[in-house]
Amino acid sequence: MSTPENATATSPADAIVPDSKDWTWVLERACPDCGLDTPSVVREDVAAMVRANAASWLAVLAGDEDGLRRRPSPEVWSGLEYACHVRDVFRLFHVRLNLMLDQDDPLFPNWDQDETAVAERYGEQWRSVVAEELAQAADTLAAAFERVAGEQWQRTGNRSDGARFTVESFSRYLIHDPVHHLYDVTGAKV
């Protein structure tokens, strides 16, 4: 990974604050913050929603450089950090979707999103590279969801914390993450 010359190192005040919430509740009710009514999302619409969300992130990444890198508060990521996270969520969910389609009831490998943010230095990445990678990851994931058909929607997979998904519930759970983070950055509800 290369970083811009004008990027500054993360200070202790900018340390990643871990998110320990269990967000699976979004499968049962609308999110009061971002406004997405996840239970009503039509599974076949998720691919288009991923692409639309990615386009919104590209607009965020095209914004003011200083604003893109500035955290609104120490515990809230910058727009660039959220964009990196969304890119990696798209990549991870593609891997997990393939596991569910290719294996019977797989256990997903653990992923520590906060550890990844620190290790990959999200706040120091080149926005043009992040934009390209996010667009590619979104397109790859959307295409994979477009290929899901029939009984494949009912195939299952599991997280190590005990959360169990079908491909259908997984698709709804997925779309909330980038939509919610767009709300975190822009304040715009769906």
Buried (B, 14 or more C-beta within 10 A) or exposed (E): EEBBEEBEEBEEEBEBEEEEEEBBEBBEEBBEEBEBEBEEBEBBBBBEBBBBBBEBBBEBBEBEEEEBBEBEEEEEBBBBBBBBBBBBBBBBBBEBBEBBBEEEEBEBEEBEBBEBBEEBBBBBBBBEBBBBBBBBBBBEBBEBBEEBEEEBBEBBBBBEEEBEBBBBBBBBBBBBBBBBBBBBBBEEEB
